[in-house]
């Protein structure tokens, strides 16, 4: 995810509480001490992850690369993005989720109200964990 005020809110009000409620340990690289380059630590963390949440907000090329890397490592990837980045919506913001990932399930979140996104992310994570256990 981009390191941005709005994604900080999404992390703090959605990702951390959902992960903690499901006994998962969320990792966000900018909040972790590391001795190696951030990009290397991200890839290493993806390889060790049970599942990966990839937020596509603000069209960060590194997020698209990391999502592809996670898929290539056969990790389960849950996608999220800010609601005005939905290319199918009528909004005309400067950022849009690109076509290749737009075809996948994305949880759209609103920085003014995270409650519906929190509920959806929690349900998706629960379902994914149940599938992994089977």
KAWO-V354138 format. One record per run of one state. SS is the DSSP state (H for helix, E for strand, C for the rest). FROM is the first residue (numbers start at 1). LEN is the number of residues. Records with the same first field share a line. If there is no record, write none. Layout:
SS->FROM-LEN ; FROM-LEN
This chain:
C->1-4 ; 22-7 ; 32-6 ; 49-2 ; 56-1 ; 60-1 ; 73-3 ; 86-13 ; 103-3 ; 111-2 ; 114-1 ; 134-1
H->5-17 ; 29-3 ; 38-11 ; 57-3 ; 61-12 ; 83-3 ; 99-4 ; 115-19
E->51-5 ; 76-7 ; 106-5 ; 113-1
